[in-house]
């Protein structure tokens, strides 16, 4: 074949927005050879494979993107988080199918969707053993009833500021902080629809271990879901440094903090298609547990289910109270109207 007989080949890749997804359209000229088309598709595939398919709203959440992509980097290991069960574009049938796969059956899904404070939840706990630590991981799914405005994580963080929460013989106290030297340290800072803040959490576990950790929280929201990503910030110094210490039998904490890598998590709240007011909450978390805490015994792991049940029921009761109050206001308003 002579060089003069070779016809130019054009392949055009166009990236389009389709709802909350990015799509790629391939336009080939009539003279494009099949072999060239196959090579081009392979090349394009090599660029796409391995990239997490995230909704556009949540692709701006750097903590979330890191956890489901590269993973949480701890002790020279990367702990990768599962992608969310539901996507914003899922309809009622697709959502139901995914829930049935998760719950292992339709009857279990019906129980999960029950509008009750005592409706069940699904919890799966697993571990990753390191040299002198264990990474405890938990995946949690449950359903709540309420409006997105009632589930606003920034408002909840502000309401919890300086307050203690106790569950399963563990005490947690959080306070919003503005660490010096970090550009995005302002509580409630908003950039292009991304809200972020820092929260310092002091925890006492089973009257034996005291932990202090400052977490970077990033929130993104679409019309159908909210994502809250959180990861311990390792760059901070006192008074916002992260660390742990033992507690004596008399309740006195040891002097000084030992370094602590903390943990990471993301929570996604998704409106359930076809069920007005119902939202699926899924939380995926991981935290480091040094062997020195409980010598590797699953003491703390066994408390996760108890703590989850306590907090889920507290949230449901609060939403029930808000929904009841809203219903009372609506009823009073309609009662003021004269009959038609």
C-alpha positions as CSV (number, residue, x, y, z in Angstrom):
1,X,0.0,0.0,0.0
2,X,1.4,3.3,-1.0
3,X,1.4,6.2,1.4
4,X,-0.6,8.3,-1.0
5,X,-3.5,5.9,-0.8
6,X,-3.9,6.1,3.0
7,X,-7.1,8.0,3.8
8,X,-7.2,10.1,7.0
9,X,-9.2,8.7,9.9
10,X,-11.1,10.8,12.3
11,X,-12.5,9.6,15.7
12,X,-14.3,12.2,17.8
13,X,-15.0,11.6,21.5
14,X,-17.6,13.9,23.0
15,X,-18.4,14.1,26.7
16,X,-22.0,14.9,27.4
17,X,-24.1,15.4,30.6
18,X,-27.0,13.0,30.9
19,X,-28.7,13.8,34.1
20,X,-26.2,13.2,36.9
21,X,-23.9,11.1,34.7
22,X,-21.2,11.8,32.2
23,X,-21.5,10.0,28.9
24,X,-19.1,9.5,26.1
25,X,-20.2,9.6,22.4
26,X,-17.9,8.2,19.7
27,X,-18.3,9.6,16.2
28,X,-16.5,7.7,13.4
29,X,-16.1,8.9,9.8
30,X,-17.4,6.5,7.2
31,X,-13.8,5.7,6.1
32,X,-12.8,4.6,9.6
33,X,-11.6,1.0,9.6
34,X,-13.1,-1.5,12.0
35,X,-9.6,-2.2,13.4
36,X,-9.0,1.4,14.2
37,X,-12.4,1.6,15.9
38,X,-11.6,-1.4,18.1
39,X,-8.2,0.0,19.0
40,X,-9.8,3.3,19.9
41,X,-12.4,1.7,22.1
42,X,-9.7,-0.2,23.9
43,X,-7.7,2.9,24.4
44,X,-10.8,4.8,25.7
45,X,-11.6,1.8,28.0
46,X,-8.2,2.0,29.5
47,X,-8.8,5.6,30.4
48,X,-12.2,4.9,32.0
49,X,-11.6,1.5,33.8
50,X,-10.9,2.0,37.4
51,X,-12.6,5.4,37.7
52,X,-15.4,5.4,40.3
53,X,-18.8,6.3,38.7
54,X,-20.1,9.0,41.1
55,X,-23.0,11.4,40.8
56,X,-21.7,14.8,39.8
57,X,-22.9,16.5,43.0
58,X,-20.8,14.0,45.1
59,X,-17.8,13.9,42.8
60,X,-17.0,17.3,44.3
61,X,-16.7,15.7,47.8
62,X,-12.9,15.1,48.2
63,X,-13.2,12.8,51.3
64,X,-15.9,10.7,49.7
65,X,-14.0,10.4,46.4
66,X,-10.9,9.4,48.2
67,X,-12.6,6.7,50.4
68,X,-14.3,4.9,47.5
69,X,-11.4,5.5,45.2
70,X,-7.9,5.2,46.6
71,X,-9.2,4.4,50.1
72,X,-8.1,5.6,53.5
73,X,-4.4,5.6,53.9
74,X,-3.4,4.3,57.4
75,X,-0.2,2.7,58.6
76,X,1.1,2.3,55.0
77,X,-2.1,0.4,54.0
78,X,-5.1,1.6,52.0
79,X,-8.5,0.7,53.3
80,X,-10.9,1.0,50.4
81,X,-14.6,1.7,51.1
82,X,-17.5,0.1,49.2
83,X,-19.5,2.3,46.8
84,X,-23.0,3.3,47.9
85,X,-25.8,0.8,47.5
86,X,-28.1,3.3,45.8
87,X,-27.6,5.9,43.1
88,X,-29.6,9.0,42.5
89,X,-31.0,7.7,39.2
90,X,-32.3,4.5,40.7
91,X,-36.1,4.1,40.3
92,X,-38.4,2.2,42.7
93,X,-37.8,-1.2,41.0
94,X,-34.0,-0.9,40.9
95,X,-33.9,0.3,44.5
96,X,-36.0,-2.6,45.7
97,X,-33.8,-5.1,43.8
98,X,-30.7,-3.7,45.4
99,X,-32.2,-3.8,48.8
100,X,-33.4,-7.4,48.3
101,X,-29.8,-8.3,47.3
102,X,-28.5,-6.6,50.5
103,X,-31.1,-8.1,52.9
104,X,-31.2,-11.5,51.2
105,X,-34.9,-11.5,50.5
106,X,-38.1,-9.5,50.1
107,X,-39.6,-10.2,53.5
108,X,-36.4,-8.8,55.1
109,X,-36.7,-5.7,53.0
110,X,-40.3,-5.2,54.1
111,X,-39.1,-5.3,57.7
112,X,-36.3,-2.9,56.9
113,X,-38.8,-0.4,55.4
114,X,-41.2,-0.7,58.3
115,X,-42.2,2.8,59.6
116,X,-41.3,2.2,63.2
117,X,-38.7,3.3,65.7
118,X,-37.8,-0.4,66.3
119,X,-37.5,-1.3,62.6
120,X,-34.3,-3.4,62.0
121,X,-31.0,-2.4,60.6
122,X,-28.3,-4.3,58.7
123,X,-24.8,-4.2,60.2
124,X,-21.7,-6.0,58.9
125,X,-18.4,-5.8,60.8
126,X,-15.1,-7.0,59.6
127,X,-11.4,-6.5,60.5
128,X,-8.1,-5.9,58.8
129,X,-5.1,-7.0,61.0
130,X,-2.0,-4.9,60.8
131,X,1.3,-5.4,62.6
132,X,0.4,-3.8,66.0
133,X,-3.1,-2.6,65.3
134,X,-6.5,-3.7,63.9
135,X,-8.6,-1.7,61.5
136,X,-12.2,-2.2,62.6
137,X,-14.6,-1.7,59.7
138,X,-18.4,-1.5,59.8
139,X,-21.1,-1.2,57.1
140,X,-24.6,-0.1,58.3
141,X,-27.9,0.4,56.5
142,X,-31.2,1.5,57.9
143,X,-34.3,3.5,56.9
144,X,-35.7,6.7,58.5
145,X,-38.7,8.8,57.7
146,X,-38.3,12.6,57.3
147,X,-37.5,15.5,55.1
148,X,-33.9,16.4,54.0
149,X,-34.2,19.6,55.9
150,X,-34.5,17.6,59.1
151,X,-31.4,15.6,58.3
152,X,-29.1,18.5,57.6
153,X,-25.7,17.4,58.9
154,X,-24.4,21.0,59.4
155,X,-27.4,21.9,61.6
156,X,-27.0,18.7,63.6
157,X,-23.2,19.4,64.1
158,X,-24.1,22.8,65.4
159,X,-26.7,21.4,67.8
160,X,-24.3,18.8,69.1
161,X,-21.5,21.3,69.6
162,X,-20.2,20.9,73.2
163,X,-22.8,18.2,74.1
164,X,-22.1,14.6,75.3
165,X,-23.7,11.5,73.9
166,X,-23.5,8.2,75.7
167,X,-24.1,4.7,74.2
168,X,-22.9,1.2,75.2
169,X,-20.7,2.4,78.0
170,X,-19.0,4.9,75.7
171,X,-19.1,8.7,75.9
172,X,-18.6,11.1,73.0
173,X,-18.3,14.8,73.2
174,X,-17.8,17.0,70.1
175,X,-17.0,20.6,69.5
176,X,-16.6,22.6,66.3
177,X,-13.1,24.0,65.8
178,X,-11.2,26.2,63.4
179,X,-7.6,24.9,63.3
180,X,-5.0,27.5,62.5
181,X,-3.1,27.1,59.2
182,X,-5.8,25.2,57.3
183,X,-7.4,27.1,54.5
184,X,-10.8,25.4,54.8
185,X,-11.0,25.4,58.5
186,X,-14.0,27.6,59.0
187,X,-17.0,25.8,60.3
188,X,-19.8,25.9,57.8
189,X,-17.5,27.0,54.9
190,X,-19.2,26.6,51.5
191,X,-17.5,26.4,48.1
192,X,-19.4,25.5,44.9
193,X,-22.0,23.6,46.9
194,X,-19.5,21.8,49.1
195,X,-19.8,22.5,52.8
196,X,-17.0,21.6,55.2
197,X,-15.9,22.0,58.8
198,X,-13.7,20.5,61.5
199,X,-15.0,18.8,64.6
200,X,-12.9,17.7,67.6
201,X,-14.3,14.6,69.3
202,X,-13.3,13.4,72.8
203,X,-14.3,9.8,73.5
204,X,-14.1,7.6,76.5
205,X,-14.4,3.9,75.7
206,X,-15.5,1.4,78.4
207,X,-13.8,3.6,81.1
208,X,-10.5,2.2,79.8
209,X,-9.4,4.3,76.9
210,X,-9.7,8.1,76.1
211,X,-9.4,9.3,72.5
212,X,-9.1,12.8,71.0
213,X,-9.5,13.2,67.3
214,X,-10.1,16.2,65.0
215,X,-12.0,15.2,61.9
216,X,-12.5,17.0,58.6
217,X,-16.1,16.8,57.5
218,X,-17.2,17.5,54.0
219,X,-20.9,17.5,52.8
220,X,-22.4,17.5,49.3
221,X,-26.0,17.3,48.4
222,X,-28.1,16.6,45.3
223,X,-31.9,16.7,45.0
224,X,-32.0,13.0,45.9
225,X,-29.2,12.4,48.3
226,X,-26.8,13.8,50.9
227,X,-23.2,12.5,51.4
228,X,-21.2,13.2,54.5
229,X,-17.5,12.3,54.3
230,X,-15.2,12.4,57.4
231,X,-11.6,11.7,58.0
232,X,-9.2,12.3,60.9
233,X,-6.8,15.2,60.1
234,X,-3.3,14.2,61.0
235,X,-1.5,17.6,60.5
236,X,-2.8,19.3,63.7
237,X,-1.1,20.1,66.9
238,X,-2.4,20.8,70.4
239,X,-5.1,21.6,71.3
240,X,-6.6,19.9,68.3
241,X,-4.1,17.0,67.9
242,X,-5.4,13.5,67.7
243,X,-4.2,10.9,70.2
244,X,-5.1,8.4,72.9
245,X,-4.3,7.5,76.5
246,X,-5.3,4.8,79.0
247,X,-7.6,5.5,81.9
248,X,-6.9,4.1,85.4
249,X,-9.4,2.1,87.4
250,X,-10.0,5.2,89.4
251,X,-11.0,7.0,86.2
252,X,-7.9,9.1,86.0
253,X,-6.5,9.5,82.4
254,X,-2.8,9.1,81.8
255,X,-0.7,12.2,81.2
256,X,0.0,13.0,77.6
257,X,-1.4,11.6,74.4
258,X,0.1,8.8,72.2
259,X,-0.2,9.3,68.5
260,X,-3.4,8.1,66.9
261,X,-4.4,7.9,63.2
262,X,-8.1,8.0,64.0
263,X,-10.6,6.8,61.4
264,X,-12.6,7.6,58.3
265,X,-16.2,7.3,57.3
266,X,-18.9,8.3,54.8
267,X,-22.6,8.4,55.1
268,X,-25.1,8.6,52.2
269,X,-28.7,9.4,52.8
270,X,-30.9,8.6,49.7
271,X,-34.5,9.3,49.1
272,X,-36.3,6.0,48.3
273,X,-38.1,6.2,45.1
274,X,-41.8,5.3,45.3
275,X,-41.9,5.6,49.2
276,X,-42.7,9.2,50.1
277,X,-40.7,10.4,53.1
278,X,-38.5,7.3,53.3
279,X,-34.7,7.6,53.2
280,X,-32.1,4.9,53.2
281,X,-29.1,5.8,55.4
282,X,-25.9,3.8,54.7
283,X,-22.8,4.4,56.7
284,X,-19.4,2.9,56.0
285,X,-16.7,3.5,58.6
286,X,-13.2,2.3,59.6
287,X,-11.1,3.1,62.6
288,X,-7.7,2.1,64.0
289,X,-7.6,0.1,67.2
290,X,-4.1,-0.4,68.7
291,X,-3.4,-3.8,70.2
292,X,-2.6,-2.0,73.4
293,X,-6.2,-1.1,74.0
294,X,-7.7,-4.6,74.4
295,X,-4.9,-6.9,73.4
296,X,-6.7,-7.6,70.1
297,X,-9.8,-8.9,71.8
298,X,-13.1,-7.9,70.0
299,X,-14.4,-6.1,73.0
300,X,-15.0,-2.8,71.2
301,X,-16.2,-4.5,68.1
302,X,-19.0,-6.1,70.1
303,X,-20.3,-2.7,71.1
304,X,-20.8,-1.4,67.6
305,X,-24.2,-3.1,67.2
306,X,-25.4,-1.8,70.6
307,X,-24.3,1.7,69.8
308,X,-25.8,1.6,66.4
309,X,-29.2,0.5,67.6
310,X,-29.2,3.2,70.3
311,X,-28.3,6.0,67.9
312,X,-30.7,4.9,65.2
313,X,-33.6,4.8,67.6
314,X,-32.7,8.2,69.0
315,X,-32.7,9.6,65.4
316,X,-36.0,8.0,64.6
317,X,-37.7,9.3,67.7
318,X,-36.4,12.8,67.0
319,X,-37.7,12.7,63.4
320,X,-41.0,11.3,64.6
321,X,-41.3,14.2,67.0
322,X,-40.5,16.7,64.2
323,X,-42.9,15.0,61.8
324,X,-45.7,15.0,64.4
325,X,-45.1,18.6,65.2
326,X,-45.3,19.5,61.5
327,X,-48.5,17.5,61.1
328,X,-50.0,19.3,64.0
329,X,-49.2,22.6,62.5
330,X,-50.7,21.5,59.2
331,X,-53.8,20.3,60.9
332,X,-54.3,23.5,62.8
333,X,-53.8,25.5,59.6
334,X,-56.4,23.6,57.7
335,X,-58.8,23.8,60.7
336,X,-58.7,27.5,60.5
337,X,-60.1,27.5,57.0
338,X,-63.9,27.7,56.6
339,X,-65.6,24.7,55.1
340,X,-65.9,24.8,51.3
